[in-house]
């Protein structure tokens, strides 16, 4: 038969019959201890969203590419509609029967043989014999195929499919992507107006803050557990039973309850065994603890293992919003015999030389707003003005889902020794990140502040700036902070 699929999001599918909705283990007071496919779907799609949010070009390109997982599925039917026809395989067949031929004595016949194209041998034997009726003959061809061999095999590679069983290899690939994603997301504790450093998350820092795994860089493999405190009684006595020669036997064991034991405490040749009853055994309180282990998934996957991955994905909320914006560029320049004439001519040119262009975000430019002056040492002064003003907030490349908020921060920087810093009233500095709105830059028509007469040297006055936009994404999966 053919397979039927259920379409999930972001290019993923599930086989028909797989439960794709319902309660997951990612809830407060979870009591389910068995991992189900609905839990894995939450992880897979949560991972895909956070990979998609790292898009930095329209083609598209990603800092962490979305997961593409190829697995081989098998159909043991001869035909596979719409797919490749199965190829006949050698099979191993177990032959086993009891025959009375040829001498009326029962003999067991058992062997294994190999056959091609699902052929099974047809065998006739005497299943019984009587002196009056003779042999009773039977025929059979429905022999058992040895389970370790497949009679028919149709293999097909499938991409991004959730099957009927938990796929450990898929989970391991998810781990690799999760760790690669971490450094592409912002530590939101450092994202505020006036911050000196907008820091990205680190694996070590995130593991420690979430209190997961080894608190450094490994997930929990097997969780720690402690059995309920219990009392064990130490049953310990010397018995002369069943010996009848005076040889005692020491009996010692532990019991989960206070046993009453009858035993022979002595024996004599004339009096036989002397029986007593005892129950006042020594007791001890027992607690057994199993320490956690860390690393890749074990073969038996625990709820805690999957929940830790969920918590990491949940913490990945804000990333740099790579995208495009539009800026307004105004510029003017002139050369005259004195500084004042050169400035006046440059301002006239500045008022009319204006263009609007698209630019990528984040943004940095070495001549954001500046005035320039140069004297050649004789009778020539060169003057120039430049201003780049951002007109619109960034439009992220990622359009797979919306964002909750889009915040942009600017910082001045990138000077050379000949530049005189002046923010032209924009209100940013090189020591902190300032949250900004758009349009950003000096107002239309405003001339950048001129530097002093550059007689004897070449110099600049103004500022360069960097703009980093950050999006808090409206993800659909791994969004419930159920543990708080």
N, C-alpha and C positions, 0 to 999 in steps of 0.2 A: 504494500500500500504506500501511498504518498504521505508526506508529512504536511500537516496544516499548522499555520503560524498565527500568533497574536502579535500585532504591532505595538511596540512600546514607543518611547520617545528616543530622539537623538540617534536613530539608525539601529536600534536594538529590537530584538524579537524574543518571543517565548513560544515554545511548543504549545499547541492546542492541548488544553487540559491542565496546564500549569496554572496554579492560582496566582494571579498577578495583583490582586487587591486583597485587603483584609488587614487585620491587626498584625503589627510587627513586634519584634522584641525591643524596639527602641521607644519604650514607654515607661513611665514611672510604675514601680511595683510589678514589673514583668514577672510572670510565673512560668512561662513556657521555656523549657530547657532544650528544645530541639530546634535546630536551624532549619528554616524553610525557604523556599525559593522567593517568597515575597520579601524576605529580609535581604537576600542577595540582590534582588532588583533594586531595592532602595540604595544599596551601596554603589551598584554599577551606574545607575542614573545620576546619583549624587556626584560621583567621580566625573562622569561625562560633562556635567554642567560646569564644574570648576575647571576642567580642561578647556572647554569652549570659551570661558571667560578670559583665557590668556591669549586670545587672538590679537595679533599685532600687525596684520596686513589684510588687504581685501581678498587675496587669492584663494583660500585663506592660509595664513601661517600662524603657528601657535608656539609659545614658549614650552608648553607641555601638550603634545598632541593628544587628542581624544583616543581612548583605548579602542583598538581594533583587535578582536580576539577570534582566532580561527581554530575550530575544533573539528575532529572527524567523527561523524555520526554513521551508524551502521543500520541497514535494513536487512533482515534475514529472509525476506521474501524473494522469490525468483524474479518477479518483475517489479519495476519501480516506475510507475507512470510519470512521464515527463522528465525522468532522470536516466542515467545510464543503466543498461540492463546488467543484472548481476552476472558475475563470472563464476562458472562451476568450480568447486574446490574439492580437493581430496578430503575425505572424512574418515574418522576412525569409528568402527562399529564393534560393539561388544556382543559376541555370540555366546549364549549359555543355555543349555537344555539338558535333560536327563533322558537317556535312551536305554531300552532293554534289548536292542539288537546288537550282536547276532546270537547271543547265548542265553537270553532270558534273565541276565543279571544286570541290575541297574548300574549305569555308568553316567557320571556327570561330564558333559563336554563343555569346555569353556575356553574361549580364545578371543583375541582381538585381531581384526584385519582391516586393511585400508581399501576403500572403494572410491570410485570417481563418479561425479555427476549424481550424487545422492543415491546411487544404486545400493540396495541392500540384498544380500543373497537369499534365495528361496531354498529352505532346507526341510527335508522330510525325515522324520524319525519315529521310532516306536516309543510311544509315551507310556505303555504298560504291556504286560503279558500275563496270561493265565493258562493253566494246563488245558482247560476246556475251550477257551476262546482264542488262544494264540495271541499274536501281536495286534495292538491297536495303533494305527499310524496317524500322524498329524503332520501338517505343513504350516510353516510360519515364515514371514518375510519382514515383520515389523520389529526389527532389532533396534536396541537403544544406541543412539549416537553418543559416544563418549563426550561429556560436557566440555572438555578442554579444546575440542575441535569444532569449528563451525561448518555446517554443511553448505550454506550459501552465504555469500558475503557481498554486500553492496555498500561500498564506502563512499561518502560524499563529504567534502570539506564545506563547512558552513561558517558564516561570519556573524559575530555578535548575536549569538543565540543562547537563550537560557533554556536548558533542557530539564529533564525530570529529576535529575539528581544533582546534589551539590558538587560543583566542579572545583576541586582544590587548586588545580593549575590556574584557573581563572582568578581565584582569590589571591594567589601569589602575584600575578601580574597587576592586580589592583594595588597591592602593597607598593610595588615599584613606582607606580604613577602617583600614589598618595604622597610618598616622600619627596618626589620630584616637584610636586605642586607647592609644598609648604613655603618655599622661599619666594614664590611669586605672589604671596598674599601679605597684607600689611598687618603689623601689630597695631591694632586699633587703639591701644593705650598711648601710642605716640602720635596719633593723628588729631591734632587740635591746633587752633590758631595760636601762633607764637611758639610752636615747638622748635627746638633746635635741631632735631633729627627725626625724620619719618623713617622708622625702621621696618624692615621686612621680617616676617617670622623666620625662625630657625627650627630645625627638627629638635635639637636639644632643648631649646627654650620652650617649645610647645609641649613636648612630652612632659617636661617638669611642671608646667603650669596646669596641665590637664590631670597630672598625677597618674599617667597610664604607663603600662609596661615597666621597663627598668628605669623610668624617669630620665632616660638619656636618648636612646635612638632605636630601641627594640620594642616591638609589641609583646604582649603577654602570649606565651605559647600554651602553657597549662596553668590555670589559676591556682592560687593557694587555697587550701581548705582545711578546716579543723572539724573532726567528728564531734558529735555531742559528748559532753562529759558523762562518763559512765563508771559504775563501780564493778570491779571484778573480785570474786572471792577465790582465794587460793586453797584448794582442797588438797590436803596433805596428811596422809596417814600410812601406817604400816599394818598390813593384813597378813594373817596366817592361812587364809583361804585362797586357793583350794588345797594347799599342801597338807599332807598328813604325816610329815616327818619333822615338823618344827622349823621349816625354812620360811622366813618372812619375805614379803614383797612390799617394797615402798611404792606407794601410788601418789602421784602429784600432778595436778592440772589446774587450770583456771576455769571458772564458771561465771556466766553472766548473772546468775541468781544464786541465792544462798541455799545450797543443796543439803538435804538430810541424807546421811550415808550410814548404812549398816555394814560393819566389817568385823572380822574375827581379830580381836586384839591379842589373842594368845592361843596356844594349843599344847596339850599334854597327851601322852600316850594313854593315860587312864581316863582323863576327863574330856578329851576331845577339844573342839573349838569353843572359845568363850566370845560371845557376840556382844557388841556395844553399838550405840547410835551416837553420831556426832553431827553438829551443824555450826559450831562456834568457830568457823574458819576465819583466818586473817583476811582482811580486805584491803584493796587499794583503789584509788580514784585514777582513771585512765583517760588521757586526752592524746589523740594522735593528730599531728599537724603535717601537712604536705606543703612544702615550699613551692612557690611559683617558679616556672621556668619561662625563658624569653627567647624570641626568635621567630622563625617562620611558623606557619600553621602546622599543628600536629595532624595526624591522620584522623583522630577524633576531634572535631572542631567544637569548641565551647562557645557558649553565648557571650562570655566576656571577651573572647577574641574578636568577634564581629562588632561588638559594641564599641571597642576601642577605636576601630577604624572609623566608625560612624562619628565618634566625638572629634576626631581630627578633621574630617570633612566639614563638620558643623562649624569648626573654628575658622574655616577659610571663607571669609565673607567679603572682604574688601581687597580689590586689586587695582593696580594702575590701569586706568581706562584708556588703552591705546585706541586712537581714532584720528579724526580730522577736525580742523577748525578753519576759520577764515581770518585773515589779518589784513589790515590797511597799511600800506607802505607809502610814506611821503618822503621825498628827498629833494635836495637842491644843492647846487655847488656853483662857485664862481671864482675867478682870479682877477684881482684888481691891484692898483698901485698902492692902495692903503687899506688898512684893516676894516674901517667903517664902510667903505664902498664895497668891499668883498662881502661883508655880512649882508648888506642891503640887497645885493644882487642874488645871493644865495637864498634869502628869504622869499624873494619874488619867484624864483624857480621852485622852491619848496611848496608854495601855495598851489601850484598847478601840476606838479609831477606826482600823481597819486595813482596807485594800483591796488586792486583787491585780489588776493590769491588764497588758494587752499594750502594748508600746511599740516603736517603730521603732529600729533600729540603723543607723548610729552614734548615740550618745546624748549629749545635753548638757542639763543642767537647771540653772536658776538658783538653786534652793533645795534642793540635794541633801540635805545634812544641816545643820541649823542650829537654834539657839535664838534667840528674839527677845524683846526687852524694850522697854517704852515707859512713860514716866511723863508724865502730863498736866500736871504742875506743881501739882496740888492733892492729892487723896487717892486717885488711881486708878492702879494699875499693871496693864499688860497684859503677858501672858507667852504664848509660843507655842513649840511644838516641831514639827519636820518631819524625816522621814528617808525617803529613797528608796533602797531596797536592791535591787540586781539579783539575781533568783533563779536565772535560767537563762542558759546560754551562748546566743548568738544562733543563730537558725535562718535560714540564708540564703534569700533569695527564689529564687535560682537552684537548680533541682533537676535540671538536665539531665545532670549528672555529679557525682561525689563530690568531696570535698576531701581532700587529704593531711593538712593540719593547719589548725586554726582557733585563732588566737591573738588575745587581746584586750589592749589597752593603755589605761591610764587616766592622766589628768593633771588636777590641780586647776586652777581658774581661774575667771574671771568675777566678781571681787569688786567691791563698790562701796566708797567711802571709809569707810562706817560699819561695815563688816564686819570682825570680828576673826577671823583665820584660825586654825583648829584642826582637824586631820584626824581627831580622835576615835579615834586609834589605828589608822586604816585603813592608813596608810603610803604616802601619795602626796603629791606636791608639785607646785607650779606650774612648776618648772624642768625636769623630766624626765618622760618617759613610762615608766610602771611596768607590766610585764606582770602581769596579774591572772588569778585563777581565780574561779569562781562557786560559791556566791552571793558577791556583792561588796557591801560596805557595812558599816554597823555591825550587830552581831548582833541577832537578834530580842530584844526586851525591854530592850535597852540604851537608856538615855535620852541624847540628845545633851548634850554638856557645856554647862552653863549659863554664860551670860555673867555679869559682875558686876552689881551693883545699878545699873539704868539711870537712877537719879535724875538728872534734869536733861537727859537726852538719850534718843534712840532709837538702838538699836544691834542688831547681830547677832553671833553667834559660830558658826563652823562652816566648811563648805567646799562649793564646787560642784565637780562633776567632769564630765569628758568621757570617753566610752568609745568607742574605735575598734576594731572587730574586723577581722582580716585573714585571708583564706583563701588557702592555697596549693592551687590547684586540681589535680585529677587529670585533666588533659587527655589526650586520646587521640591527638592529631595534633601534629606539629612539636615533638616532645619529645626527639629524639635529638641530643645535643651531640657530633656526630660529628667536629667539627674539633678537639676538645681531645685 
